[in-house]
Amino acid sequence: MSLSYELNAEQNILRQSVREFAEKEIKPVARELDAKEIFSYELTAKMAELGLFGIFVPPEYGGAGLDYVSYIIAVEELARIDGSQAATIAAGNSLGIGPIYYFGTQEQKEEWLPRLCTGEILAGFGLTEPTAGSDASGSRTHAVRDGDDWILNGSKIFITNAACDITGVIVVQAVTGKKSDGRKELSCFLVPADAKGLTKKAMKNKMMWRASNTAELYFDEIRLPSSALLGKQGDGFRQMMITLDGGRLSIGSMGLGGAQGAFELALAYSQERKQFNQSLFSFQATQFKLANMATEIEAARNMLYKACWLKDNKKPFGKLAAMAKLYCSEVMGRVADEAVQIHGGYGLMQEYDVERFYRDQKLLTIGEGTSEVQRIVIARHLSD
């Protein structure tokens, strides 16, 4: 199958419908939700009605059965308007639904996926800990056997969608023993949000994604049945790494969409703003900034879509996923910076949306593996 640069009719329709939704429903309230740090259950429900949860999950489990390119387009269009709402969908799909769909038993899929795909409940992805960020193998959260059950103790931090009223389940990585070489054995568990001994605390005063739900989690002697184990014991690290490969594509799409949104704000402002009796756009310095921004966005889109095409066609995509995540996130940083520069002093004010884009971009070079980690991943692939 050859690589096509033309989206099909279904993908174009999806892009248009999500764009119209974001413009009509999200844009009018995005600034207020950000300022007040409000997670919008209303917008989440509307995004669910649009079919944005479970996009790549087969209809038999309640999903839309679309390809990964379609999913990435949807996240891109949300991020073009608001990173917080894009984060709810990206984490809900790549990090929440993804592990259960790819690694869950038939019973686990039937129990959780239909409700997750309709947005009735959300799922969190419990990987990061206070002392384990880039080093995922540094987890201290642990689970020990007690007869046929597991007893889970520990904590997680910076977990998206994990402290909502509609959070239903959290995928949690925990240490379950030691391997023969002395390294930690890691396994993943499906922890119901109402499990006894689970404490969820929403994190406030964030610089970015202020309308997204972010949580600290504490596990105190949580008793889990053996059926809560996701896949096989000891397979947790592999599951998390595969999950992160797909998640990097969604972060890449947030960078791409955010860059597109910031660029459009800067272009419009440059055409409206008058200086020395002419528009800012008429100055070559401004034109060069916008030309560079547009060029990088086009390059980012091509790289990201190619990585998604590789995934959809079951070809190795890990290296390009890391490249796309790295490049798209850093492109948004450069574009948002120049967009604020074009706005001048107004770009520093919260009543101008470009200020929010400038803040939101910083998470993208940190979450789902920092830019430094992406370069490590890429370098390792170079000798394959």
SETI-998819 format. One line per field, with one value per residue (C-alpha): residue number from 1; x, y, z; residue in three letters. Coordinates in Angstrom, 3 decimals, decimal comma. Layout:
N
tilum	NUM / ...
px	X / ...
py	Y / ...
pz	Z / ...
vose	Ala / ...
REM end
This chain:
384
tilum	1 / 2 / 3 / 4 / 5 / 6 / 7 / 8 / 9 / 10 / 11 / 12 / 13 / 14 / 15 / 16 / 17 / 18 / 19 / 20 / 21 / 22 / 23 / 24 / 25 / 26 / 27 / 28 / 29 / 30 / 31 / 32 / 33 / 34 / 35 / 36 / 37 / 38 / 39 / 40 / 41 / 42 / 43 / 44 / 45 / 46 / 47 / 48 / 49 / 50 / 51 / 52 / 53 / 54 / 55 / 56 / 57 / 58 / 59 / 60 / 61 / 62 / 63 / 64 / 65 / 66 / 67 / 68 / 69 / 70 / 71 / 72 / 73 / 74 / 75 / 76 / 77 / 78 / 79 / 80 / 81 / 82 / 83 / 84 / 85 / 86 / 87 / 88 / 89 / 90 / 91 / 92 / 93 / 94 / 95 / 96 / 97 / 98 / 99 / 100 / 101 / 102 / 103 / 104 / 105 / 106 / 107 / 108 / 109 / 110 / 111 / 112 / 113 / 114 / 115 / 116 / 117 / 118 / 119 / 120 / 121 / 122 / 123 / 124 / 125 / 126 / 127 / 128 / 129 / 130 / 131 / 132 / 133 / 134 / 135 / 136 / 137 / 138 / 139 / 140 / 141 / 142 / 143 / 144 / 145 / 146 / 147 / 148 / 149 / 150 / 151 / 152 / 153 / 154 / 155 / 156 / 157 / 158 / 159 / 160 / 161 / 162 / 163 / 164 / 165 / 166 / 167 / 168 / 169 / 170 / 171 / 172 / 173 / 174 / 175 / 176 / 177 / 178 / 179 / 180 / 181 / 182 / 183 / 184 / 185 / 186 / 187 / 188 / 189 / 190 / 191 / 192 / 193 / 194 / 195 / 196 / 197 / 198 / 199 / 200 / 201 / 202 / 203 / 204 / 205 / 206 / 207 / 208 / 209 / 210 / 211 / 212 / 213 / 214 / 215 / 216 / 217 / 218 / 219 / 220 / 221 / 222 / 223 / 224 / 225 / 226 / 227 / 228 / 229 / 230 / 231 / 232 / 233 / 234 / 235 / 236 / 237 / 238 / 239 / 240 / 241 / 242 / 243 / 244 / 245 / 246 / 247 / 248 / 249 / 250 / 251 / 252 / 253 / 254 / 255 / 256 / 257 / 258 / 259 / 260 / 261 / 262 / 263 / 264 / 265 / 266 / 267 / 268 / 269 / 270 / 271 / 272 / 273 / 274 / 275 / 276 / 277 / 278 / 279 / 280 / 281 / 282 / 283 / 284 / 285 / 286 / 287 / 288 / 289 / 290 / 291 / 292 / 293 / 294 / 295 / 296 / 297 / 298 / 299 / 300 / 301 / 302 / 303 / 304 / 305 / 306 / 307 / 308 / 309 / 310 / 311 / 312 / 313 / 314 / 315 / 316 / 317 / 318 / 319 / 320 / 321 / 322 / 323 / 324 / 325 / 326 / 327 / 328 / 329 / 330 / 331 / 332 / 333 / 334 / 335 / 336 / 337 / 338 / 339 / 340 / 341 / 342 / 343 / 344 / 345 / 346 / 347 / 348 / 349 / 350 / 351 / 352 / 353 / 354 / 355 / 356 / 357 / 358 / 359 / 360 / 361 / 362 / 363 / 364 / 365 / 366 / 367 / 368 / 369 / 370 / 371 / 372 / 373 / 374 / 375 / 376 / 377 / 378 / 379 / 380 / 381 / 382 / 383 / 384
px	0,000 / 1,439 / 1,498 / -1,169 / -1,077 / -4,772 / -7,275 / -10,335 / -13,889 / -14,587 / -11,484 / -12,335 / -15,884 / -14,554 / -12,146 / -14,907 / -17,347 / -14,788 / -13,625 / -17,180 / -17,825 / -14,654 / -15,447 / -19,071 / -18,974 / -15,442 / -14,097 / -16,742 / -16,022 / -12,352 / -10,947 / -13,341 / -12,807 / -9,052 / -9,224 / -11,449 / -9,788 / -13,085 / -13,283 / -16,362 / -18,599 / -20,918 / -18,218 / -16,986 / -20,499 / -20,833 / -17,480 / -18,690 / -21,896 / -19,717 / -18,062 / -14,620 / -14,062 / -13,124 / -12,498 / -10,116 / -12,021 / -14,188 / -17,978 / -18,378 / -17,012 / -18,876 / -16,190 / -16,291 / -13,875 / -11,920 / -8,199 / -5,536 / -5,169 / -8,820 / -8,240 / -5,214 / -7,156 / -9,857 / -7,316 / -5,567 / -8,791 / -9,619 / -6,102 / -6,413 / -8,933 / -8,146 / -5,448 / -7,458 / -10,327 / -7,866 / -6,069 / -9,295 / -9,824 / -6,158 / -5,680 / -9,102 / -8,265 / -4,519 / -3,882 / -7,237 / -8,996 / -5,860 / -4,281 / -7,597 / -8,332 / -4,838 / -3,975 / -7,190 / -8,922 / -12,227 / -13,994 / -12,106 / -12,922 / -16,596 / -16,702 / -15,015 / -14,849 / -18,551 / -18,888 / -15,544 / -16,380 / -19,663 / -18,019 / -20,205 / -16,954 / -13,338 / -10,124 / -6,818 / -3,309 / -1,295 / 2,372 / 4,112 / 5,085 / 6,670 / 10,049 / 9,436 / 8,898 / 11,106 / 12,419 / 9,201 / 11,042 / 11,641 / 8,091 / 7,700 / 3,982 / 3,790 / 1,327 / 1,798 / -0,108 / -2,558 / -4,100 / -5,890 / -5,961 / -3,455 / -2,822 / -1,856 / 0,022 / 1,720 / 0,944 / 0,829 / 0,947 / 0,041 / -2,620 / -5,108 / -8,847 / -8,283 / -10,198 / -13,389 / -16,840 / -17,089 / -13,714 / -14,506 / -11,202 / -7,466 / -4,763 / -1,986 / 1,560 / 3,025 / 6,058 / 5,042 / 8,417 / 11,951 / 13,191 / 16,023 / 18,441 / 17,469 / 15,396 / 11,898 / 9,020 / 6,246 / 2,589 / -0,517 / -3,841 / -7,320 / -8,310 / -11,987 / -12,360 / -14,517 / -12,056 / -11,750 / -8,414 / -8,137 / -7,817 / -8,071 / -6,978 / -7,411 / -4,305 / -4,853 / -2,787 / -1,320 / 0,329 / -1,301 / -4,301 / -6,119 / -9,509 / -8,206 / -8,527 / -5,156 / -4,855 / -2,704 / -3,627 / -2,953 / -3,372 / -3,731 / -4,068 / -6,364 / -7,521 / -7,852 / -9,032 / -6,748 / -9,077 / -7,875 / -4,440 / -4,107 / -2,684 / 0,121 / 2,050 / 5,385 / 4,177 / 3,513 / 6,605 / 6,065 / 2,406 / 3,285 / 5,949 / 3,589 / 0,904 / 3,330 / 4,223 / 0,587 / 0,276 / 3,192 / 1,166 / -1,674 / 0,731 / 2,182 / -1,308 / -1,824 / 1,396 / 0,359 / -3,149 / -1,911 / 0,678 / -2,001 / -4,254 / -1,509 / -0,441 / -3,976 / -4,305 / -1,014 / -1,909 / -5,296 / -3,828 / -1,048 / -3,632 / -5,818 / -3,212 / -1,984 / 1,454 / 2,985 / -0,247 / -0,008 / -0,794 / 1,794 / 1,527 / 2,891 / 6,264 / 8,735 / 9,886 / 6,352 / 5,957 / 9,160 / 7,967 / 4,658 / 6,363 / 8,656 / 5,709 / 3,665 / 6,622 / 7,284 / 3,605 / 3,469 / 6,580 / 5,153 / 1,844 / 3,564 / 5,772 / 2,894 / 0,526 / 3,217 / 3,772 / 0,025 / -0,037 / 2,712 / 0,684 / -2,509 / -0,647 / 0,931 / 4,448 / 7,096 / 6,274 / 8,066 / 10,958 / 8,766 / 6,284 / 9,107 / 10,289 / 6,775 / 6,154 / 9,495 / 9,140 / 5,446 / 5,750 / 8,805 / 7,254 / 4,316 / 6,751 / 8,432 / 5,160 / 3,479 / 6,531 / 6,495 / 2,710 / 3,031 / 5,842 / 3,602 / 0,866 / 3,341 / 2,136 / -1,376 / 0,012 / 0,820 / -2,770 / -5,216 / -8,023 / -6,024 / -6,162 / -2,556 / -1,464 / -3,163 / -1,548 / 1,838 / 1,274 / -0,288 / 2,590 / 5,076 / 3,463 / 3,996 / 7,779 / 7,466 / 4,460 / 4,537 / 8,324 / 10,363 / 12,104 / 15,323 / 13,761 / 12,436 / 15,974 / 17,158 / 14,410 / 15,259 / 18,969 / 18,326 / 16,373 / 19,244 / 21,269 / 18,353
py	0,000 / 3,365 / 6,414 / 8,911 / 12,574 / 12,997 / 12,473 / 10,403 / 11,739 / 10,349 / 12,011 / 15,348 / 15,196 / 14,390 / 17,326 / 19,699 / 18,471 / 18,685 / 22,109 / 23,429 / 21,958 / 23,497 / 26,903 / 26,883 / 25,095 / 25,388 / 28,733 / 30,910 / 29,387 / 28,353 / 31,527 / 31,473 / 27,753 / 28,356 / 31,363 / 29,589 / 26,160 / 24,473 / 20,970 / 21,113 / 18,074 / 19,694 / 19,932 / 16,432 / 15,079 / 16,934 / 15,597 / 12,118 / 12,687 / 13,642 / 10,235 / 11,473 / 8,772 / 5,359 / 6,611 / 3,747 / 1,079 / -1,371 / -0,905 / -4,208 / -2,416 / 0,818 / 2,641 / 4,309 / 1,861 / 4,597 / 4,702 / 6,441 / 9,266 / 10,153 / 10,162 / 12,432 / 14,819 / 15,110 / 15,944 / 18,391 / 20,298 / 20,511 / 21,725 / 24,400 / 26,040 / 24,758 / 22,486 / 21,545 / 19,938 / 18,272 / 16,846 / 15,307 / 13,481 / 12,577 / 11,131 / 9,520 / 7,636 / 7,004 / 6,539 / 5,465 / 3,395 / 2,281 / -0,025 / -1,778 / -2,255 / -3,460 / -5,549 / -6,299 / -9,658 / -10,146 / -9,713 / -6,475 / -5,060 / -5,891 / -4,434 / -1,101 / -0,188 / 0,387 / 2,944 / 4,543 / 4,857 / 6,630 / 8,999 / 7,742 / 7,273 / 8,339 / 6,411 / 7,648 / 6,358 / 5,940 / 5,940 / 9,057 / 9,182 / 11,870 / 10,120 / 8,423 / 10,677 / 10,108 / 6,971 / 4,936 / 1,922 / 3,892 / 3,204 / 2,662 / 1,878 / -1,844 / -4,717 / -7,963 / -11,202 / -12,058 / -15,366 / -14,844 / -11,061 / -8,247 / -5,518 / -2,187 / 0,634 / 3,776 / 7,031 / 8,665 / 12,292 / 14,398 / 11,893 / 13,288 / 12,521 / 10,714 / 12,874 / 13,692 / 12,848 / 10,575 / 8,866 / 5,164 / 3,311 / 3,998 / 1,928 / 1,699 / 0,432 / -1,190 / -3,198 / -6,839 / -8,442 / -8,784 / -10,354 / -12,874 / -10,088 / -8,037 / -5,464 / -4,614 / -6,640 / -4,247 / -5,090 / -3,054 / -3,143 / -1,804 / 0,050 / 1,092 / 4,759 / 3,831 / 1,265 / 1,314 / 2,854 / 5,064 / 8,813 / 11,200 / 14,814 / 17,317 / 19,439 / 23,184 / 26,275 / 24,772 / 27,009 / 25,157 / 22,948 / 24,646 / 23,330 / 19,767 / 17,454 / 16,505 / 14,404 / 13,057 / 9,486 / 7,604 / 3,841 / 2,588 / -1,167 / -1,445 / -5,031 / -6,056 / -9,391 / -11,310 / -10,297 / -6,689 / -7,604 / -6,164 / -8,839 / -10,905 / -10,368 / -8,738 / -7,292 / -3,810 / -2,045 / -3,297 / -2,291 / 1,191 / 1,691 / 0,613 / 2,867 / 5,785 / 5,195 / 5,794 / 8,579 / 10,430 / 10,730 / 12,393 / 14,821 / 15,501 / 16,293 / 18,687 / 20,449 / 20,573 / 21,819 / 24,323 / 25,651 / 26,008 / 27,886 / 30,242 / 30,862 / 31,757 / 34,166 / 35,840 / 36,054 / 37,623 / 40,082 / 41,100 / 41,916 / 43,945 / 45,795 / 49,108 / 50,576 / 53,516 / 53,746 / 50,217 / 46,709 / 44,680 / 42,092 / 44,581 / 44,603 / 42,054 / 41,159 / 40,033 / 38,223 / 36,279 / 35,230 / 33,978 / 32,251 / 30,364 / 29,421 / 28,112 / 26,119 / 24,402 / 23,594 / 21,968 / 19,912 / 18,877 / 17,791 / 15,624 / 13,912 / 13,268 / 11,938 / 9,629 / 8,192 / 7,587 / 5,980 / 3,595 / 2,665 / 2,163 / -0,091 / -2,122 / -0,998 / -0,037 / 3,514 / 4,017 / 6,057 / 8,366 / 8,697 / 10,004 / 12,294 / 13,617 / 14,194 / 15,970 / 18,094 / 19,004 / 19,983 / 22,141 / 23,663 / 24,826 / 26,399 / 28,363 / 29,305 / 30,390 / 32,480 / 34,279 / 34,667 / 36,492 / 38,603 / 39,661 / 40,596 / 42,710 / 43,766 / 42,512 / 38,993 / 39,098 / 39,755 / 36,975 / 38,520 / 37,534 / 33,794 / 33,688 / 34,079 / 30,769 / 29,027 / 30,268 / 28,677 / 25,472 / 24,611 / 24,069 / 20,853 / 19,253 / 19,211 / 17,552 / 15,201 / 11,704 / 11,813 / 15,014 / 16,308 / 14,928 / 11,467 / 11,612 / 12,229 / 9,191 / 7,063 / 8,330 / 7,716 / 4,132 / 3,536 / 4,848 / 1,678 / -0,680
pz	0,000 / -1,032 / 1,201 / 0,124 / 1,056 / 0,305 / 3,089 / 2,252 / 2,327 / 5,796 / 7,252 / 5,650 / 6,987 / 10,457 / 10,333 / 9,317 / 11,954 / 14,776 / 13,580 / 13,540 / 16,978 / 18,418 / 16,925 / 18,060 / 21,427 / 22,817 / 21,639 / 23,354 / 26,786 / 26,573 / 28,105 / 31,073 / 31,751 / 31,705 / 34,020 / 36,552 / 36,218 / 35,420 / 33,974 / 31,758 / 32,074 / 29,532 / 26,842 / 27,662 / 27,156 / 23,867 / 22,654 / 23,561 / 21,582 / 18,628 / 18,912 / 19,972 / 22,592 / 21,240 / 17,715 / 16,888 / 18,865 / 16,853 / 16,952 / 18,822 / 21,899 / 21,286 / 19,292 / 15,884 / 14,242 / 12,449 / 11,718 / 13,791 / 11,270 / 11,901 / 15,655 / 15,302 / 13,067 / 15,737 / 18,467 / 16,137 / 15,483 / 19,190 / 20,003 / 17,314 / 19,667 / 23,179 / 24,557 / 27,639 / 25,733 / 23,367 / 26,398 / 27,723 / 24,431 / 23,868 / 27,359 / 27,304 / 24,113 / 23,907 / 27,621 / 29,034 / 26,396 / 24,549 / 27,181 / 27,871 / 24,174 / 23,242 / 26,314 / 28,180 / 28,400 / 26,650 / 29,993 / 30,748 / 27,325 / 27,695 / 31,197 / 30,505 / 26,810 / 26,029 / 28,834 / 28,026 / 24,327 / 25,058 / 27,529 / 30,364 / 32,286 / 31,793 / 32,380 / 33,796 / 33,071 / 36,275 / 35,321 / 36,674 / 40,365 / 42,522 / 42,087 / 38,712 / 35,710 / 32,692 / 34,417 / 34,289 / 35,688 / 38,894 / 40,100 / 43,849 / 43,758 / 44,439 / 44,528 / 46,457 / 46,348 / 49,108 / 48,178 / 44,868 / 45,353 / 45,007 / 47,602 / 46,010 / 47,772 / 46,524 / 44,720 / 41,301 / 40,173 / 37,108 / 35,986 / 33,453 / 33,770 / 37,086 / 39,594 / 37,691 / 38,950 / 35,906 / 36,293 / 36,181 / 36,089 / 36,326 / 34,654 / 37,245 / 36,795 / 39,917 / 40,951 / 41,435 / 42,110 / 40,759 / 37,564 / 37,457 / 36,485 / 39,535 / 37,698 / 38,866 / 37,533 / 36,507 / 35,960 / 35,214 / 37,031 / 36,349 / 39,507 / 39,754 / 40,675 / 43,681 / 45,070 / 48,855 / 49,809 / 46,690 / 47,273 / 44,312 / 44,610 / 41,774 / 41,111 / 40,778 / 39,959 / 36,796 / 34,230 / 31,331 / 30,499 / 33,356 / 32,189 / 32,041 / 35,041 / 36,555 / 39,702 / 42,465 / 43,408 / 46,633 / 47,017 / 50,581 / 50,926 / 47,911 / 47,460 / 43,825 / 42,441 / 40,081 / 37,258 / 37,704 / 36,307 / 32,801 / 30,548 / 32,036 / 35,240 / 34,449 / 31,147 / 32,529 / 31,263 / 27,701 / 27,878 / 29,063 / 26,393 / 23,609 / 25,056 / 25,088 / 21,418 / 20,514 / 23,060 / 21,489 / 18,308 / 20,208 / 21,891 / 18,448 / 17,181 / 20,087 / 19,130 / 15,485 / 16,226 / 18,776 / 16,345 / 13,671 / 16,072 / 17,240 / 13,641 / 12,598 / 15,525 / 14,584 / 10,894 / 11,611 / 14,100 / 11,709 / 9,040 / 11,413 / 13,485 / 12,045 / 12,688 / 10,803 / 8,792 / 7,435 / 8,596 / 10,473 / 7,711 / 5,184 / 6,951 / 5,636 / 9,169 / 9,999 / 6,686 / 7,307 / 10,766 / 9,373 / 6,449 / 8,821 / 11,024 / 8,083 / 6,750 / 10,066 / 10,528 / 7,109 / 7,847 / 11,233 / 9,700 / 7,099 / 9,675 / 12,076 / 9,426 / 8,082 / 11,574 / 11,888 / 8,448 / 9,573 / 12,660 / 10,660 / 8,234 / 11,045 / 10,202 / 12,789 / 13,857 / 17,184 / 15,806 / 13,749 / 16,635 / 18,832 / 16,035 / 15,455 / 19,151 / 19,515 / 16,404 / 16,696 / 20,354 / 19,729 / 16,600 / 18,687 / 21,112 / 18,336 / 16,655 / 19,899 / 20,798 / 17,461 / 17,635 / 20,959 / 19,485 / 16,614 / 19,092 / 21,067 / 24,495 / 23,797 / 23,475 / 27,174 / 28,199 / 29,072 / 27,027 / 23,935 / 23,225 / 22,054 / 25,692 / 26,549 / 23,580 / 24,777 / 28,207 / 26,931 / 24,617 / 27,433 / 28,651 / 25,243 / 25,582 / 29,015 / 28,995 / 27,420 / 27,631 / 27,621 / 24,510 / 25,959 / 26,328 / 22,763 / 21,526 / 23,506 / 21,945 / 18,457 / 18,966 / 20,021 / 16,822 / 14,694 / 15,241 / 14,453
vose	Met / Ser / Leu / Ser / Tyr / Glu / Leu / Asn / Ala / Glu / Gln / Asn / Ile / Leu / Arg / Gln / Ser / Val / Arg / Glu / Phe / Ala / Glu / Lys / Glu / Ile / Lys / Pro / Val / Ala / Arg / Glu / Leu / Asp / Ala / Lys / Glu / Ile / Phe / Ser / Tyr / Glu / Leu / Thr / Ala / Lys / Met / Ala / Glu / Leu / Gly / Leu / Phe / Gly / Ile / Phe / Val / Pro / Pro / Glu / Tyr / Gly / Gly / Ala / Gly / Leu / Asp / Tyr / Val / Ser / Tyr / Ile / Ile / Ala / Val / Glu / Glu / Leu / Ala / Arg / Ile / Asp / Gly / Ser / Gln / Ala / Ala / Thr / Ile / Ala / Ala / Gly / Asn / Ser / Leu / Gly / Ile / Gly / Pro / Ile / Tyr / Tyr / Phe / Gly / Thr / Gln / Glu / Gln / Lys / Glu / Glu / Trp / Leu / Pro / Arg / Leu / Cys / Thr / Gly / Glu / Ile / Leu / Ala / Gly / Phe / Gly / Leu / Thr / Glu / Pro / Thr / Ala / Gly / Ser / Asp / Ala / Ser / Gly / Ser / Arg / Thr / His / Ala / Val / Arg / Asp / Gly / Asp / Asp / Trp / Ile / Leu / Asn / Gly / Ser / Lys / Ile / Phe / Ile / Thr / Asn / Ala / Ala / Cys / Asp / Ile / Thr / Gly / Val / Ile / Val / Val / Gln / Ala / Val / Thr / Gly / Lys / Lys / Ser / Asp / Gly / Arg / Lys / Glu / Leu / Ser / Cys / Phe / Leu / Val / Pro / Ala / Asp / Ala / Lys / Gly / Leu / Thr / Lys / Lys / Ala / Met / Lys / Asn / Lys / Met / Met / Trp / Arg / Ala / Ser / Asn / Thr / Ala / Glu / Leu / Tyr / Phe / Asp / Glu / Ile / Arg / Leu / Pro / Ser / Ser / Ala / Leu / Leu / Gly / Lys / Gln / Gly / Asp / Gly / Phe / Arg / Gln / Met / Met / Ile / Thr / Leu / Asp / Gly / Gly / Arg / Leu / Ser / Ile / Gly / Ser / Met / Gly / Leu / Gly / Gly / Ala / Gln / Gly / Ala / Phe / Glu / Leu / Ala / Leu / Ala / Tyr / Ser / Gln / Glu / Arg / Lys / Gln / Phe / Asn / Gln / Ser / Leu / Phe / Ser / Phe / Gln / Ala / Thr / Gln / Phe / Lys / Leu / Ala / Asn / Met / Ala / Thr / Glu / Ile / Glu / Ala / Ala / Arg / Asn / Met / Leu / Tyr / Lys / Ala / Cys / Trp / Leu / Lys / Asp / Asn / Lys / Lys / Pro / Phe / Gly / Lys / Leu / Ala / Ala / Met / Ala / Lys / Leu / Tyr / Cys / Ser / Glu / Val / Met / Gly / Arg / Val / Ala / Asp / Glu / Ala / Val / Gln / Ile / His / Gly / Gly / Tyr / Gly / Leu / Met / Gln / Glu / Tyr / Asp / Val / Glu / Arg / Phe / Tyr / Arg / Asp / Gln / Lys / Leu / Leu / Thr / Ile / Gly / Glu / Gly / Thr / Ser / Glu / Val / Gln / Arg / Ile / Val / Ile / Ala / Arg / His / Leu / Ser / Asp
REM end
